[in-house]
Amino acid sequence: MRKFLTWRKTISGKLTSIYLLMFIIVLLLLNTAVYLGLNYFLKNNARNSLDKTMNFLSTRLLQYNYYDTDLMEEISRSEGNIYFRVLSTNRNIRFQSNLLEDVEIPVTQGYQELKIGDRSFIYTTRFILDRGIFIGYIQLVREMTSEYSFLRSLLLVITVTSLLGAFAAIITAHTITRKTLRPIISIMDTAKEISGSDISRRLEISGPEDELTELTRTFNSMLDRLEKAFQGQRQFVSDASHELRTPISVIQGYANLLDRWGKEEVAVRDEAIEAIKKEAANMKTLVESLLFLARGDGNKISINKSQFYLDELIEEVVQETLLITDKLKVSTTGLEKMLINADRELIKQMLRIFIDNGIKYTPAGGELRIGLAREDNWALLTMEDTGIGIPEEALPHIFERFYRVDKSRSEKKGAGLGLAIARWIIEKHHGQVEIFSSPGHGTRVLVRLPFAGFQQ
């Protein structure tokens, strides 16, 4: 019983129940229509036969002004299933067929049912009028035993065929439903086999182009995205572990150095303390970046938007930058007055990332120019440096987490998270970012942010 209740809760069980219910309703309607139609046809045919015989006899009786018993007997013999009874005005029997002897037949208008033993009949009673004068009654009785027996047999056949049809409908509906839902069952089985350590399984796409085929493609596409996300997560953890291992190893090494020689040698102690402070700062920056991206992925960073002038923020960041570096010229060109609706602190963080990168990869004496102009419904921010540039093959990957260009940039410190954070900030503000660069010719960054009146 419990297994049956569980089956009914499944999709296949529900669909099978619906198919079965619809089939039974249609079958009942069809069989009921057939039974009632035949029942009406047989009874109507019997009544028409009685009416024709009654009309003929009434005319003949009036024509000869007496009861033509010979005619009645002849009709009874020829018809085989029609019997007569003629009554006087005081309902005394004047003539009757042998079958009707000792049978009480009420004098009632219309068509009535009558049972004689195990035989079934219908009868009708009509007045006999002679020039408008009532002279008696005539009753015609027609046997319906064979018709009723046929109807009972038909009802039995209909019942048996309905039960067999319902059973066949259950088997057919269950088979069709299982076959139709096979891709869903395959999805369930595949989903059960998928684990975090193995997400390479895919569903086989076959059959006609229908909704289930599209569902299979969608499921495979989802698995592709999940696999890519898991691989990215593993790579993220691996890269983070690698990045953290270096400062921890340095700190551990200098701590051991302090333990051995720092107590007596001031120079060793100062060198170790300075190195530990530097690596601790690097590790703090790395951890803060990791936490920022993790909170961003979990949608736990609140975007507190307000209206402010972007050109004023750029001037503020440039002034702060000039206070901490003098290795290259940082300037602004053509800053238009531009009002935007954004999170001021996040936009400031994004500006610092691009400016810091420009300073980090531009040799001393170089230049970093920052501009702001209007482009359709966008505020177009440009940052262009005269640094060492980025190889063309590296450009598609520079926004990936922990990605760093090798060779000439490998000696520069950085975990490779800054540009990933900058892109996240831009995308959360419905903006766009593009980077153009080539080795030896500097780098140009284009950032588009929507105006305050054109928020998407």
ABEGO torsion letter per residue (X at the ends): XAAAAAAAABAAAAAAAAAAAAAAAAAAAAAAAAAAAAAAAAAAAAAAAAAAAAAAAAAAAAAAGBBBAAAAAAAAAAAGABBBBBBBAAGBBABBBAAABGBBBBBBBEBBBBBBEABBBBBBBBBBBBGGBBAEBBBBBBBAAAAAAAAAAAAAAAAAAAAAAAAAAAAAAAAAAAAAAAAAAAAAAAAAABBAABAABBBBBBEBBBAAAAAAAAAAAAAAAAAAAAAAAAAAAAAAAAAAAAAAAAAAAAAAAAAAAAAABAAAAAAAAAAAAAAAAAAAAAAAAAAAAAAAAAGABBBBBBBBBAAAAAAAAAAAAAAABAABBBBBBGBBBBBBBBBAAAAAAAAAAAAAAAAAABBBGBBBBBBBBBBEABBBBBBBBABAEBBAAAAAAAABBGBBBBEAAAABBEAGAAAAAAAAAAAAAGBBBBBBBBBGAEBBBBBBBBBAAABX
